[in-house]
Amino acid sequence: MWFVAIFVVLFTGKWNSGMREFVVKALRLGIKVNAYAMMLTDEYPPFSLED
């Protein structure tokens, strides 16, 4: 989705708020999962896009 968002922002000059929230939440979840996988934290990441 972030790849599509790059082109949307490039051509329209603004973010759709729903798309932006999805991309930010997906990136945040990816960072949490990577931190857990690399044993940087003991907190098990939730498998949802909600905080």
C-alpha positions, 0 to 999 in steps of 0.5 A, a space after each residue: 500500500 505504501 508503494 501506491 501511496 507514493 504515487 498518489 502523493 506524487 500526482 495529487 500532492 496530498 495524502 488520503 487520511 485513511 491511506 496514511 493511517 493504514 500505512 503508518 499503522 502497518 509500518 509500526 506493526 512491522 517495526 514491532 514484529 522486527 524488534 521482537 524477532 531480533 530479541 530487542 524486546 520481550 513484549 509480544 507484538 499484537 497481530 492487529 493494526 490497533 495500538 
